[in-house]
Amino acid sequence: MAQVETHWFDPLKAPIHSLEDPAAELASRLPRLAAKAREVAGSLVHGVHGRRRAGAGETFWQYRPFAPGEAAQRIDWRRSARGDQLYVREREWEAAQNFFVWIDVSPSMAFKSSLAADYKIDRAVVLGLALADALVRCGERVGALGASPALCARNIIERLAEILAAQAPSSRALDIPSATALPQRAKLALISDFLCDADALAARLRDYAAAGAHGALLMVIDPAEETFPFAGETLFRDPDAGAPFLAGDAGALREAYAQRLDEHRAALRLAAQSAGFLFLQHHTDRPATEAALTLLTGLEEASWG
């Protein structure tokens, strides 16, 4: 008789190992996750987000060549007198933007296979806190979506960590972001495994877009959820409902599972694109900094350009 392996399973959700007490265990790990987030944020601040941009403001940024068609009063005659080229004095953009971060703490996030470095929820927390810290260090305002206003606070990591501790994984946690009022032109960073109802998520994203918000979805995936590395007699359990499913030959489900996951991912991508959001993916066996940089770059491009 084949060895029985015990995993968690839902026909849509990949097999996952549940934490014994997700709420308590996440709370105990938050100091370590916050420290990791600061480390990741530091690398971001010195990277892509350190680039400044021209716009309305008082701080001098750079000189650039005068372009045909521009108003003559924009020419900096003192700088231009040093040579034959006309120059314009540009100022740095100084208007802070409102960013809101949402981190999924529903039961399906409390998972880590032997192929991954972190639980999905741990990686999501590090990425969300790092993003918030990097944005605040660069003068932006950040809040927790539906839970706090956007603030330019140096202790943004501690503020968001407190909110996460209160929302720690439970059967009551929502697997899609909540409906909430947003300031004009808000930027949203939604971090989750998005193993949810794609139609419900699409409707929520349309609501955000109608309010003038846009941003990015980052789908956090464990490598086992991608490859379904199971064979033989295997017992799966649903982390939400707890219903068990005994597969006589788990390997026989691999092809159907892969197709279902691909279809769901395509639906998520369409939902995001239709609402003007980016759809990004990150596997938990990859470095956190890699995902943080991708997310921040995507949000910058969506915000500035």
LUMDO-497916 format. One line per 8 residues: for each residue y, x, z of N, C-alpha, C. Coordinates in steps of 0.05 Angstrom, whole numbers, always signed. Atoms other than C-alpha are relative to their C-alpha. Example, Ala and Ser with C-alpha at 12.3 -4.5 7.8 and 13.67 -1.06 7.14 Angstrom:
-24,+18,+0,-90,+246,+156,+24,+18,+0; -24,-16,-1,-21,+273,+143,+22,-15,+14
//
This chain:
-24,+17,+0,+0,+0,+0,+25,+18,+0; -25,-16,+2,+69,+26,-19,+15,-1,+27; -16,-1,-24,+114,+48,+37,+23,-20,-2; -22,+20,+0,+164,-6,+57,+26,+14,+8; -26,-11,-6,+236,+17,+55,+18,-24,+7; -18,+22,-8,+288,-26,+91,+29,+7,-8; -28,-3,+9,+356,-34,+58,+13,-27,+2; -14,+25,+2,+409,-86,+53,+3,-7,-29
+0,+7,+28,+412,-125,-11,+13,-28,-5; -10,+25,+11,+449,-180,-48,-5,+2,-30; +4,-3,+29,+434,-196,-122,+24,+12,-14; -23,-13,+12,+505,-175,-137,+6,+27,+14; -7,-24,-15,+515,-124,-82,-23,+20,-1; +21,-20,+0,+477,-59,-85,-12,+3,+27; +13,-3,-26,+428,-42,-30,+17,+17,+19; -17,-15,-18,+465,-20,+32,-11,+0,+28
+8,-2,-28,+451,+4,+103,+23,-9,+17; -22,+10,-16,+492,-34,+154,+3,+16,+26; -5,-13,-26,+525,-2,+214,-9,-19,+22; +9,+16,-22,+499,-26,+281,+23,-18,+11; -24,+14,-10,+569,-46,+306,+24,+9,-16; -21,-10,+18,+619,-39,+248,+27,+2,+13; -26,+0,-12,+680,-58,+289,+4,+23,+19; -2,-22,-20,+668,-10,+347,-2,+27,-13
+4,-26,+12,+643,+46,+303,+24,+9,-17; -24,-7,+16,+704,+43,+256,+22,+8,+19; -21,-7,-19,+751,+43,+316,-3,+28,+11; +5,-27,-11,+718,+105,+344,+5,+22,-20; -3,-20,+21,+724,+141,+277,+28,+2,-10; -27,+1,+11,+797,+123,+263,+16,+26,+5; -15,-25,-3,+827,+186,+295,-9,+22,-20; +9,-20,+19,+783,+231,+252,+8,-8,-29
-8,+9,+27,+797,+189,+190,+30,+3,-5; -29,-4,+2,+872,+192,+204,+6,+29,-5; -5,-29,+4,+869,+268,+208,-7,+8,-28; +8,-6,+28,+832,+271,+142,+20,-11,-19; -20,+12,+18,+883,+224,+111,+25,+17,-1; -23,-17,+0,+940,+270,+132,-5,+25,-17; +7,-24,+17,+904,+329,+100,+1,-7,-29; -1,+8,+28,+895,+291,+35,+28,-6,-9
-28,+6,+7,+967,+266,+37,+16,+25,-5; -15,-25,+4,+993,+336,+44,-4,+12,-28; +5,-10,+27,+960,+357,-21,+13,-17,-21; -13,+18,+20,+989,+296,-56,+30,+5,-1; -29,-4,-1,+1060,+309,-33,+8,+24,-16; -6,-25,+15,+1058,+379,-63,-9,-2,-29; +10,+3,+27,+1027,+352,-126,+17,-19,-17; -13,+17,+19,+1043,+296,-173,+23,-16,+11
-22,+16,-11,+1087,+255,-126,+24,+16,+7; -23,-17,-5,+1131,+315,-114,+19,+1,-23; -18,+0,+23,+1160,+306,-183,+22,-21,+4; -22,+19,-3,+1229,+274,-181,+5,-13,-27; -7,+13,+24,+1258,+227,-232,+30,-8,-1; -28,+6,+3,+1327,+211,-259,+5,-30,+5; -7,+28,-5,+1363,+147,-239,+25,-2,+16; -24,+5,-16,+1417,+116,-196,-3,+13,+27
+1,-14,-26,+1433,+160,-137,+24,+19,+2; -22,-18,-4,+1481,+211,-109,-8,+30,+0; +10,-27,-2,+1437,+273,-105,-4,+13,-28; +3,-14,+26,+1443,+323,-163,-29,+8,-4; +28,-7,+7,+1376,+335,-198,+0,+23,-19; +2,-21,+20,+1385,+376,-261,+21,-5,-22; -15,+3,+25,+1426,+389,-324,-20,-4,-22; +16,+3,+24,+1397,+367,-390,+19,-1,-24
-17,+1,+24,+1423,+372,-462,+10,-28,-6; -12,+25,+8,+1470,+317,-484,-13,-10,-26; +14,+12,+23,+1436,+269,-533,+20,-16,-17; -17,+15,+17,+1471,+240,-594,-2,-30,+6; +0,+29,-6,+1493,+168,-581,+7,-6,+29; -7,+4,-28,+1506,+178,-506,+31,-1,+2; -29,+1,-5,+1575,+163,-477,+11,+27,+6; -12,-27,-3,+1621,+224,-479,+7,+6,+29
-8,-5,-28,+1642,+213,-406,-23,+10,+17; +23,-10,-15,+1571,+233,-385,-2,+31,-2; +1,-29,+3,+1583,+305,-408,+12,+14,+24; -10,-17,-21,+1591,+357,-354,+14,+24,-14; -15,-20,+16,+1647,+399,-385,-1,+28,+12; +0,-26,-13,+1645,+454,-333,-26,+15,-8; +26,-13,+8,+1570,+468,-347,+0,+6,-30; +1,-3,+30,+1579,+458,-422,+18,+23,-9
-19,-21,+8,+1637,+509,-424,-13,+27,+1; +13,-26,-2,+1587,+565,-409,-13,+8,-26; +14,-7,+25,+1558,+562,-479,+7,-20,-22; -5,+17,+23,+1553,+524,-544,-13,-28,+3; +15,+24,-4,+1508,+468,-517,+15,-19,+19; -12,+19,-18,+1535,+404,-486,-22,-9,+20; +19,+7,-21,+1501,+384,-420,+9,-25,+15; -4,+24,-17,+1494,+320,-378,-10,+7,+27
+8,-5,-27,+1490,+323,-303,-16,-25,+9; +17,+23,-8,+1431,+279,-280,-2,-1,+31; +4,+4,-29,+1423,+250,-210,-29,-11,+4; +27,+8,-7,+1358,+236,-175,-1,-30,+8; +4,+28,-8,+1331,+165,-167,-5,-1,+30; +1,+1,-29,+1340,+145,-95,-7,-28,+11; +6,+27,-10,+1321,+71,-91,-30,-1,+8; +27,+2,-11,+1260,+64,-46,-14,-25,-11
+15,+23,+9,+1205,+18,-71,-18,-10,+22; +17,+12,-19,+1161,-29,-32,-29,+1,-9; +28,-2,+6,+1087,-11,-32,-16,-14,+23; +17,+13,-19,+1032,-51,+2,-29,+8,-5; +28,-9,+1,+962,-26,+17,-18,-21,+12; +21,+18,-11,+901,-70,+26,-27,+15,-1; +26,-14,-3,+835,-40,+51,-21,-21,+8; +22,+19,-5,+772,-83,+48,-16,+8,+25
+17,-6,-23,+737,-86,+116,-22,-21,+3; +21,+20,-1,+686,-139,+98,-27,+14,+4; +26,-13,-7,+612,-126,+117,-11,+19,-21; +12,-17,+20,+592,-97,+50,+11,+28,-1; -12,-26,+0,+638,-38,+61,-13,+19,+20; +13,-17,-21,+597,-13,+121,-26,+11,-10; +24,-11,+13,+549,+26,+78,+3,+29,-8; +2,-28,+10,+529,+98,+64,-29,+6,-6
+27,-9,+7,+467,+120,+27,-2,+30,+5; +5,-29,-4,+436,+189,+33,+13,+16,-22; -12,-14,+22,+470,+206,-33,+30,+4,+3; -29,+0,-3,+541,+196,-6,+9,+17,+23; -12,-15,-22,+587,+236,+38,+10,-17,+22; -12,+18,-20,+619,+177,+74,-9,-29,-4; +2,+29,+2,+612,+104,+89,+22,-9,-19; -21,+10,+18,+650,+64,+37,+25,-7,+15
-24,+7,-14,+697,+37,+90,+15,+24,+10; -13,-24,-8,+711,+107,+116,+16,+12,-22; -14,-12,+23,+729,+132,+47,+24,-18,-7; -22,+18,+7,+772,+70,+34,+23,+4,+20; -21,-4,-20,+810,+81,+100,+14,+26,-5; -13,-26,+5,+823,+155,+85,+18,-2,-24; -16,+2,+24,+848,+138,+16,+25,-17,+4; -22,+17,-5,+892,+81,+39,+21,+12,+18
-19,-13,-18,+923,+119,+96,+14,+24,-13; -11,-23,+14,+933,+182,+54,+21,-9,-20; -20,+10,+19,+968,+142,+0,+25,-9,+14; -23,+10,-15,+1013,+108,+51,+17,+24,+10; -15,-23,-11,+1032,+175,+84,+14,+15,-22; -13,-14,+22,+1046,+209,+18,+24,-15,-11; -23,+16,+10,+1091,+152,-5,+23,+1,+19; -21,-1,-20,+1130,+151,+60,+14,+27,+1
-12,-27,+0,+1140,+226,+59,+19,+4,-23; -17,-2,+24,+1172,+217,-9,+21,-22,-1; -22,+19,-2,+1219,+163,+14,-5,-29,-7; +7,+27,+7,+1182,+100,-5,-6,-16,+26; +7,+18,-22,+1169,+40,+40,-29,-10,-4; +28,+8,+2,+1097,+21,+56,-7,-19,+22; +10,+19,-20,+1064,-37,+92,-29,-7,-6; +27,+10,+3,+996,-69,+102,+2,-28,-13
-3,+25,+15,+988,-126,+52,-8,-24,+18; +5,+24,-16,+994,-192,+89,+0,+4,+30; +1,-6,-29,+999,-158,+157,+24,+13,+11; -24,-13,-10,+1063,-118,+162,+20,+3,-23; -20,-5,+21,+1129,-108,+125,-1,+29,-9; -1,-27,+11,+1141,-47,+82,+22,+16,+15; -19,-16,-16,+1174,+8,+124,-2,+29,-9; +1,-29,+4,+1193,+80,+113,-2,+13,+28
+4,-9,-28,+1163,+102,+180,-18,+25,+0; +16,-25,+0,+1138,+172,+195,-28,-4,+12; +26,+5,-12,+1082,+143,+237,-16,-22,-15; +13,+21,+16,+1057,+99,+180,-30,+0,+3; +29,-1,-3,+986,+124,+189,-9,-14,+26; +7,+13,-25,+984,+103,+262,+4,-30,-1; -5,+29,+3,+1015,+35,+245,-22,-14,-15; +21,+13,+16,+964,+20,+191,-27,+2,+14
+25,-3,-14,+907,+47,+234,-3,-21,+21; +1,+21,-20,+924,-2,+289,-7,-27,-12; +6,+25,+14,+922,-59,+239,-29,-1,-8; +28,-2,+8,+855,-35,+213,-19,-4,+24; +17,+3,-24,+826,-31,+283,-2,-29,+8; +0,+28,-7,+845,-103,+294,-16,-17,-20; +14,+14,+22,+814,-123,+227,-28,+10,-5; +25,-15,+5,+751,-80,+234,-22,-19,-9
+20,+16,+14,+690,-104,+196,-13,-22,+18; +13,+22,-13,+664,-172,+216,-7,-21,-21; +8,+20,+20,+633,-232,+182,+23,-17,-8; -23,+16,+7,+702,-264,+182,+19,+15,-18; -18,-15,+17,+735,-209,+142,-2,-9,-29; -1,+8,+28,+757,-229,+72,-7,+22,-19; +7,-21,+20,+729,-192,+12,+19,+0,-24; -22,-2,+19,+791,-207,-30,+26,+0,+16
-26,-1,-15,+864,-194,-10,+11,-28,+4; -10,+27,-7,+900,-253,+22,+24,-7,-17; -25,+10,+12,+954,-296,-8,+23,+6,+19; -23,-7,-18,+1021,-272,+19,+25,+1,-16; -26,-3,+13,+1095,-273,+3,+6,+30,-3; -5,-28,+7,+1118,-208,-30,+30,+3,-8; -27,-5,+11,+1187,-177,-42,-2,+4,-30; -1,-4,+29,+1209,-171,-114,-9,+27,-8
+10,-24,+11,+1174,-118,-155,-16,+17,+19; +17,-14,-19,+1126,-100,-100,-23,+14,-15; +22,-15,+12,+1072,-48,-116,-24,-2,+19; +23,+5,-17,+1002,-62,-90,-22,+21,-6; +23,-17,+3,+944,-14,-78,-23,-14,+15; +22,+16,-10,+879,-54,-68,-25,+17,-1; +23,-19,-1,+820,-12,-44,-24,-15,+12; +23,+17,-8,+751,-45,-40,-24,+8,-17
+22,-2,+19,+681,-45,-68,+0,-23,-20; -4,+23,+18,+702,-111,-101,-26,-13,-7; +24,+16,+3,+633,-140,-92,+5,-28,+10; -11,+25,-8,+665,-207,-90,-1,-19,-24; -2,+20,+22,+676,-270,-132,+22,+10,-19; -19,-10,+19,+710,-242,-194,+21,-21,-8; -19,+21,+7,+742,-309,-211,+20,-4,+22; -18,+3,-22,+772,-315,-142,+20,+23,+1
-17,-23,+1,+799,-245,-147,+20,-2,-23; -18,+3,+23,+828,-259,-216,+23,-19,+6; -20,+20,-8,+864,-320,-189,+21,+12,+19; -19,-13,-19,+894,-279,-132,+18,+20,-14; -16,-20,+15,+917,-224,-179,+21,-14,-17; -20,+15,+16,+951,-276,-224,+23,-10,+18; -21,+8,-18,+988,-302,-163,+19,+23,+6; -17,-24,-6,+1012,-231,-147,+18,+6,-24
-16,-6,+24,+1034,-221,-219,+22,-20,-4; -20,+21,+3,+1071,-287,-220,+23,+5,+19; -21,-7,-19,+1110,-262,-159,+14,+26,-8; -13,-25,+9,+1130,-199,-198,-13,+25,+10; +14,-24,-10,+1080,-152,-165,-20,+11,-20; +21,-12,+16,+1034,-103,-199,-10,+25,+16; +11,-23,-14,+994,-41,-180,-27,+8,-10; +26,-10,+8,+923,-17,-180,-22,-9,+19
+25,+5,-15,+852,-35,-158,-16,+25,+0; +18,-23,-1,+808,+22,-134,-27,-10,+10; +27,+8,-8,+734,+4,-133,-15,+23,+11; +15,-21,-13,+697,+47,-83,-30,-6,-1; +28,+5,+6,+624,+54,-101,-17,+23,+12; +19,-20,-8,+566,+89,-67,-18,+7,-24; +16,-7,+23,+523,+128,-117,-26,-16,-1; +25,+16,+1,+461,+88,-96,+5,-28,-12
-7,+26,+12,+498,+24,-116,+2,+2,-30; -2,-4,+29,+506,+54,-185,-28,+4,-12; +25,-8,+12,+436,+81,-196,-24,-17,+9; +22,+17,-11,+392,+33,-154,-26,+17,+2; +23,-18,+0,+343,+89,-135,-23,-9,+18; +21,+12,-17,+290,+44,-104,-25,-6,-17; +25,+6,+13,+217,+35,-122,-21,-9,+20; +21,+10,-18,+155,+2,-93,+9,-24,+16
-6,+23,-17,+154,-51,-40,+23,+6,+18; -26,-6,-13,+224,-55,-11,+11,-26,+12; -12,+23,-13,+256,-102,+39,+30,+4,-1; -30,+0,+1,+330,-118,+26,+11,-22,+17; -13,+21,-16,+378,-156,+70,+29,-2,-9; -28,+6,+7,+445,-189,+55,+18,+6,+24; -17,-6,-23,+500,-160,+100,+17,-23,+9; -17,+23,-7,+539,-225,+98,-17,-23,+12
+17,+23,-9,+484,-279,+105,-24,+9,+17; +23,-10,-15,+429,-235,+134,-27,-8,-12; +25,+10,+12,+377,-267,+88,-16,+24,-12; +17,-23,+11,+319,-218,+72,-11,-7,-27; +13,+3,+26,+290,-207,+4,-20,+22,-3; +21,-20,+3,+223,-172,-5,-7,+3,-29; +7,-6,+28,+214,-139,-73,-27,+14,-1; +26,-12,+2,+142,-124,-91,+2,+27,-14
-5,-25,+14,+167,-70,-139,+29,+1,-7; -29,-1,+3,+240,-54,-131,+8,+13,-26; -7,-13,+25,+239,-9,-192,+1,-19,-23; +0,+19,+22,+225,-68,-236,+27,-16,-2; -25,+14,+0,+293,-97,-216,+23,+17,-11; -22,-19,+6,+333,-35,-237,+16,-8,-25; -14,+7,+25,+349,-57,-309,+17,-25,+3; -15,+25,-3,+370,-127,-290,+24,+5,+19
-22,-6,-19,+411,-100,-231,+23,+15,-15; -20,-15,+14,+447,-50,-276,+16,-18,-19; -14,+19,+18,+464,-105,-326,+19,-18,+16; -16,+18,-16,+490,-150,-271,+25,+16,+10; -22,-16,-10,+533,-94,-242,+20,+6,-23; -18,-5,+23,+561,-77,-311,+17,-25,-7; -14,+25,+7,+579,-150,-324,+21,-5,+21; -20,+5,-22,+613,-156,-256,+23,+20,-3
-21,-19,+2,+652,-92,-267,+18,-6,-24; -16,+8,+23,+675,-116,-336,+18,-24,+7; -17,+23,-8,+699,-181,-304,+23,+9,+18; -21,-11,-17,+738,-141,-252,+21,+13,-17; -19,-14,+17,+769,-98,-305,+18,-19,-16; -15,+20,+15,+790,-159,-346,+20,-14,+19; -18,+13,-19,+819,-193,-284,+24,+17,+6; -22,-19,-6,+860,-131,-268,+19,+2,-24
-17,-5,+23,+885,-119,-338,+16,-25,-8; -14,+25,+7,+903,-193,-349,+24,-4,+18; -22,+3,-19,+948,-190,-288,+19,+24,+0; -17,-24,+1,+979,-123,-306,-6,+21,+20; +9,-20,-20,+940,-82,-255,-18,+20,-13; +19,-20,+9,+903,-17,-266,-27,-5,+14; +26,+1,-13,+828,-16,-252,-11,+28,+0; +10,-27,-4,+802,+49,-224,-25,+0,+16
+25,-1,-14,+735,+71,-196,-2,+28,+14; +5,-25,-15,+714,+123,-144,-27,-1,+13; +27,-2,-13,+644,+145,-122,+2,+17,+25; -3,-13,-26,+636,+166,-50,-14,+27,+2; +10,-27,+0,+599,+229,-69,+20,+20,-13; -21,-17,+11,+663,+255,-101,+22,+5,+21; -20,-6,-20,+722,+287,-64,+21,-22,+3; -20,+20,-5,+772,+240,-31,+26,+6,-14
-26,-8,+12,+831,+280,-58,+1,-8,-30; +2,+8,+28,+807,+266,-129,+8,-29,-4; -6,+28,+3,+811,+191,-120,+28,-6,+8; -27,+5,-9,+876,+194,-81,+20,+8,-22; -17,-9,+21,+909,+233,-137,+0,-20,-24; +2,+20,+22,+883,+184,-190,+15,-25,+7; -13,+24,-8,+908,+125,-150,+30,+3,+1; -29,-4,-2,+976,+154,-136,+13,+4,-27
-10,-4,+27,+986,+176,-208,+2,-27,-14; +0,+27,+13,+967,+106,-232,+22,-17,+11; -22,+16,-11,+1016,+73,-184,+27,+10,-9; -25,-11,+9,+1071,+120,-204,+6,-8,-29; -4,+8,+28,+1061,+106,-278,+7,-30,-2; -6,+28,+0,+1060,+32,-264,+27,-7,+11; -25,+5,-13,+1122,+36,-221,+24,+11,-15; -22,-13,+12,+1165,+83,-261,+2,-4,-30
-2,-2,+29,+1146,+73,-332,-9,-20,-17
//
